[in-house]
Amino acid sequence: MANLRGPHLHTPLTLLSSDRDALSRVDPAMVAPGEDARYLVTRAGEASLREDESGALRVALETADPRGGAHQPLVLLGRRDGLRILAVEILEPSAELDDPGRDLRDLRRVADLMVPDDADLALTAVAMGAWHRSMRFCPLCGEMLEAEVGGWVLRCREDGTEHFPRTDAAVIMAVRDSEDRLLLARNTNFRGRFHSVLAGFVEPGESLENAVAREVAEEVGVTVEEVEYVGSQPWPFPRSLMLGYRAWVPGPVELTLQEDEIAEARWFTREELAAALVAEEIELPNTASLGRALIDDWYGGPAEV
Ligand SMILES: [Zn+2]
């Protein structure tokens, strides 16, 4: 299968495993029931998963239409092994969809335990589910929207406007100083000892590189002089696309923290990071995240205790 990656970094959750078959979405038969249909149930960032014989997590594809009588759109995720893979988002608890036998797992927590081939399907299903969950009514007139084009377009019944899935660009950057130390911070929203590299959303009218420089200046008060793009990763919780950067600041510089966002931040040498992990002073993001890939990229291998 194709293995399309950013220019420098091995980014997790980016293996292109299934054929999205986007050109077939216009055929309504592609989201009709049939023997070649398999269904993947999602709910607010969770996907229906199963453990395979080796203990790895895979998507749990169902052969029967799980909607029962519920009126919910199906999304054509693509084809695999001659089968049509259709995603169904559970919007509200219902007798049909609330099957206690389903194992719905939060992908943010378990994506790194998934078979890579399946993580791609599950992330797309969760992303489209989040969109269908949030876009029920026309933002222009408030009328109901109806799914078209294999669930990838919503059209207003009243004014006919088309609405498309959105992705919010966010930059995430490993900031290094002239001594090759890495900046790690604890956001005020982070739990416990959790530390990561800085990140933030791209603002309208801004380039990605400017977003990196602005976020670093805002959050820790230092001026980035050089940035380098390394790769991207979908992070559909609910709809982000993470764009990863290495960034450099000249010389060792003092940090000025934006207090309502950054609880702690400091520069780490590799030895200091290793010691902080052993002493359990800090905890890093899990290996499914681009943040962790950026930290490991700087560290020169997996930064583990
Ligand atoms: Zn409308």
Boltz pocket constraint, residues with backbone or C-beta under 6 A from the ligand:
constraints:
  - pocket:
      binder: B
      contacts: [[A, 138], [A, 139], [A, 140], [A, 141], [A, 142], [A, 143], [A, 156], [A, 157], [A, 158], [A, 159], [A, 160], [A, 161]]
      max_distance: 6.0
